[in-house]
C-alpha cells in the first residue's frame, strides 16, 4: 500500500511538473496503405514499432533539450530514411528503369520558409537536402540532377544510387511490371494496391511554440516520365504555420496535390476556427475520400494537440509528448 501511494504521488508530481512547462510534442508517420495483420507477421510488427519508437525518441530528444522543431523533424525522418522498412531513403521503391528517385520537403512554421527536392538520386538523406534548399538557397524546390549537384556543393553525404536497393522493393517492382504488362503502361492509368503508397513524415512543436513539418519519400513503384507526387509540394504534402497547425501527408499523391490537402487542413483551422481533429477528418474522410483519393495525414496543433486520421486500412504512425508516447499500425482513430 505504501509503495502504491508513493507511486501515485510521484505520478501526480510528474504530471504537475509537466504542466508547468511549455508543451513539446512530435508525431510521425511511415506511410499508409493496405496494412493488415494478415500481411504483417508478428516479427514485422515488432520491427515497425521498434523503428517508429526510435524515430520518435530521436526527434523528441531534440525537443527535450530545448532544440527547435525544425531539427526535431529532421532527426526523426533521418532514422526512417536509414531504415529499409519505409519507402524513403534506404527503403525507397524503384522507378520503371530500376532506379530510385527521391523527394522531400520541410517547412518552418515561424517564418513560412520552406524547401524541397524532387527526383534526387544520390543524396543519402533527402530531408537534409530539402533543409539546405530552405536555408541556403533563394529557392523552394530543386529537382533532378540540379538538386543532386546542389546537395553535393553543400557538403551533404552522397551515395551511389544502388545504395538504396533492397530485395523487397525489387520484388515489388517485378510484380508491378508484370501487372502492367497485361494492359500496357499508360501515364493516365494508376496502379492498384500499395504501389502508390509510401512516405515518411514528421510534425513537431518546440518549447518556443514553433511548429515544423517535413516529409520524405521514394515515390510510386514503377513510376515513369519523371513523375513527382505530393511529398515535395508545399501545401500538398507538407505545411506548417505557427499558431495554426503543421501537417505531413501520405497517400495517393496526385489527389493530395489536386486538393492541396495539407494547406486545406490548416486553412480550416486558421479561418474557420476548427480544431485540428475536426479539420483533418473533414478533409481526409470528406473531400479526399469523396474524390476517390486514399491516404492519411499527421497534424500537430499550435497547442500540441495531435490527430492522425487516414482512410486506408492502416498507417504506420506514432507520437510523443511530455506525458504520453504511442506507436500504432492498424485501426482508424
HELIX and SHEET records of a PDB file:
HELIX    1   1 UNK A    2  UNK A   20  1                                  19    
HELIX    2   2 UNK A   42  UNK A   64  1                                  23    
HELIX    3   3 UNK A   69  UNK A   81  1                                  13    
HELIX    4   4 UNK A   89  UNK A   91  5                                   3    
HELIX    5   5 UNK A  126  UNK A  136  1                                  11    
HELIX    6   6 UNK A  144  UNK A  153  1                                  10    
HELIX    7   7 UNK A  161  UNK A  164  5                                   4    
HELIX    8   8 UNK A  167  UNK A  181  1                                  15    
HELIX    9   9 UNK A  193  UNK A  196  5                                   4    
HELIX   10  10 UNK A  253  UNK A  259  1                                   7    
HELIX   11  11 UNK A  261  UNK A  272  1                                  12    
HELIX   12  12 UNK A  276  UNK A  282  1                                   7    
HELIX   13  13 UNK A  283  UNK A  288  3                                   6    
HELIX   14  14 UNK A  289  UNK A  291  1                                   3    
SHEET    1   A 8 UNK A 141  UNK A 143  0                                        
SHEET    2   A 8 UNK A 114  UNK A 120  1                                        
SHEET    3   A 8 UNK A 102  UNK A 108 -1                                        
SHEET    4   A 8 UNK A 211  UNK A 217 -1                                        
SHEET    5   A 8 UNK A 200  UNK A 205 -1                                        
SHEET    6   A 8 UNK A  25  UNK A  33 -1                                        
SHEET    7   A 8 UNK A 314  UNK A 321 -1                                        
SHEET    8   A 8 UNK A 325  UNK A 330 -1                                        
SHEET    1   B 4 UNK A 238  UNK A 241  0                                        
SHEET    2   B 4 UNK A 245  UNK A 251 -1                                        
SHEET    3   B 4 UNK A 295  UNK A 301 -1                                        
SHEET    4   B 4 UNK A 306  UNK A 307 -1                                        
END                                                                             
